[in-house]
Amino acid sequence: KAGVTQTPRYLIKTRGQQVTLSCSPISGHRSVSWYQQTPGQGLQFLFEYFSETQRNKGNFPGRFSGRQFSNSRSEMNVSTLELGDSALYLCASRPTGGPLYGYTFGSGTRLTVV
Amino acid sequence: SQQGEEDPQALSIQEGENATMNCSYKTSINNLQWYRQNSGRGLVHLILIRSNEREKHSGRLRVTLDTSKKSSSLLITASRAADTASYFCATADATDSWGKLQFGAGTQVVVTP
């Protein structure tokens, strides 16, 4: 069974640019969550999608957005990049069943903004 | 903001010893989960304990949960060099749990041969 796949693995962007990160969940998982990990703030929740609907959103500015497709694949977009957006972005999926299950995380996309 | 704190921040032990780390949190929860992360890679789910459970075992892992104290502990018995990693506790809030986990700052564990 394939795990959660995130692409690309590494990305270098310039301030002011925008970036799109992709996440393919485990087959059959309809819930996809995104997290940002930085040395200073740790792991912070960005948003969660289920059946193409955003069900929850963390405390991030509107420059951070996401979407989910009918095949459960998800993308997140960051516009007008700032140096502080440099981070490891992690995607996670889980089976339907809510709090009964843990999450399977991808290996992450490491974004560097210069 | 992070849900709670983990203690200790770092732990250095020898192979064969036990490693214990603690996690405190602030709100009512549905469940508490522990994850492992190797060198800035993805997180690996270790164990989930529900709010109505007090103890759970999985292989060399033992997790306890005390909801009255809003705390949990993770015990790794007979540590191996491969257990070297950062360990995070994460909670699913009872009132805001849709896909959202709140993570602690993590405990960095180093197991030396």
Boltz contact constraints between the chains, C-beta under 6 A:
constraints:
  - contact:
      token1: [A, 31]
      token2: [B, 99]
      max_distance: 6.0
  - contact:
      token1: [A, 33]
      token2: [B, 99]
      max_distance: 6.0
  - contact:
      token1: [A, 42]
      token2: [B, 2]
      max_distance: 6.0
  - contact:
      token1: [A, 42]
      token2: [B, 105]
      max_distance: 6.0
  - contact:
      token1: [A, 43]
      token2: [B, 103]
      max_distance: 6.0
  - contact:
      token1: [A, 45]
      token2: [B, 100]
      max_distance: 6.0
  - contact:
      token1: [A, 48]
      token2: [B, 98]
      max_distance: 6.0
  - contact:
      token1: [A, 48]
      token2: [B, 99]
      max_distance: 6.0
  - contact:
      token1: [A, 55]
      token2: [B, 98]
      max_distance: 6.0
  - contact:
      token1: [A, 56]
      token2: [B, 98]
      max_distance: 6.0
  - contact:
      token1: [A, 56]
      token2: [B, 99]
      max_distance: 6.0
  - contact:
      token1: [A, 56]
      token2: [B, 100]
      max_distance: 6.0
  - contact:
      token1: [A, 99]
      token2: [B, 30]
      max_distance: 6.0
  - contact:
      token1: [A, 99]
      token2: [B, 31]
      max_distance: 6.0
  - contact:
      token1: [A, 99]
      token2: [B, 92]
      max_distance: 6.0
  - contact:
      token1: [A, 99]
      token2: [B, 97]
      max_distance: 6.0
  - contact:
      token1: [A, 102]
      token2: [B, 33]
      max_distance: 6.0
  - contact:
      token1: [A, 102]
      token2: [B, 45]
      max_distance: 6.0
  - contact:
      token1: [A, 102]
      token2: [B, 48]
      max_distance: 6.0
  - contact:
      token1: [A, 105]
      token2: [B, 42]
      max_distance: 6.0
  - contact:
      token1: [A, 105]
      token2: [B, 43]
      max_distance: 6.0
  - contact:
      token1: [A, 106]
      token2: [B, 42]
      max_distance: 6.0
  - contact:
      token1: [A, 107]
      token2: [B, 41]
      max_distance: 6.0
  - contact:
      token1: [A, 107]
      token2: [B, 42]
      max_distance: 6.0
  - contact:
      token1: [A, 108]
      token2: [B, 42]
      max_distance: 6.0
